[in-house]
Structure formats: structure tokens, C-alpha cells
Amino acid sequence: MKHICVVEDESSIAEMIQLNLELEGFQVSVFRDGRDALKSFQESIDFDLILLDVMLPYINGVELCKLIRKSSSVPILFLSAKGTTSDRIEGLKAGANDYLPKPFDLEELLLRVAVLTHQVVEETVMIGKMMVDFKTYTAVNEETNENQSLSKKEVALIQLFTERRGQVVSRDEILDRVWGEDQFPTTRTIDNFILNFRKIFEDDPKQPVHFISVRGVGYKFVD
């Protein structure tokens, strides 16, 4: 799993970025100021990408970027409210790979992250007769053209299964990845999601071929 570092002092932005990156299948660590981030980087920089705000407490993003570049070539993407041409040039000269001004479009951020981490972004997946579109949160029957709306968590769960095709995914991993460690649904919640998936995607929900139970462990997805 790719590991992304987010250095952002605005709580709402940091939480939004973390949530959406985790839904995309990334592990995310968040630091709220340049000093704490630098302490972590001095120990080791075990990240696949750093998202770096420019205006940070204690050590600003540009200076932090220069310090990182003394010991690491990890990809760095600046996120900043300072979006003039001179600001972008300063960030790139400091060693950043890319620069995205705030406010930014979430889809554009995720695309840039995918490029910088060499992550393959799947926009659709075929499950039985149904084409799932991750961008529109819908599943469309290719034969009848009937449209089924999906929730954000249903899409996140399908994305997790498509990443792990043919592998058994434990209930604990599903809870951590889709619901997060700060939420406490029961494993029965997952079972209910799977039951609903079988109604949508399986020809015979009682004899599933796509969403398969593995007793005592979790589920396996086969497309």
C-alpha cells in the first residue's frame, strides 16, 4: 500500500484530504506544522509522496521542501493558497515535483496524486452484467440499461475489492479502510453491504460467484 504524508495546518482540509486518499486505497499520515513533520523526516522518509502546504507554522513549506531535498528525492506536491506564477516557480525551484493552488478540485488532486505515485486509477469495473462507474457512483446493467445508485461507502468497498481481486480481504481490513479507525461499525454492517452487493451484481444471490464468503475471515472478490 502506498504511503502518503500530508503536511497541512488547516484541520478541515487535512481531514478531507486524508479521508479521500484513504478511500482511494492509500495509507495516510498527517502533520499539522513544519516542525513536527521535520522531526519525522529526520528519522526516515518512508513515504511515496508528500503533500505540502506552503504557509505552515514554525517552518514554512518551501524551507521544509529544501530540507527534504538534502536527503530524499521523494515526490513532493505543494498545495497552497499562494497561487501566482512566482509562487509556483519558487515551489518548483525548492525541489517540488508539482504545485496545486488552493482552492483545488478534489478530482484534480487525486489525479495528480495518482500520477506522482504511479498509481493506476480505475474509473470503472465490470461485475457480472453491471458496469460500476466510480466517478458517478452508479452501476448500470449493460443488457437492460437499468441504473443503480451506489453510496460513497459502497463505492469505496468495491474499489478495495477490485484492488485485491482474487484475494481474501478480512473484515478488520475492510473496517479500517472503508470506515476508518475512528468509527466503530460491527462486522454485521459489512455482511449487510455484501448481501446488498449480491442482490445487485449476482445472477443468483444465494449462489454468489463474485462476492464470496470465506468463513471466519472475510470476503473474496472475483470479477
Secondary structure, DSSP 8 states (H G I E B T S, - for coil): --EEEEE-S-HHHHHHHHHHHHHTT-EEEEESSHHHHHHHHHH----SEEEEESS-SSS-HHHHHHHHHTT----EEEEES--SHHHHHHHHHTT-SEEEESS--HHHHHHHHHHHTT-----EEEETTEEEETTTTEEEETTT--EEE--HHHHHHHHHHHHTTTSEEEHHHHIIIII-TT----HHHHHHHHHHHHHHH-SSTTS-SSEEEETTTEEEE--
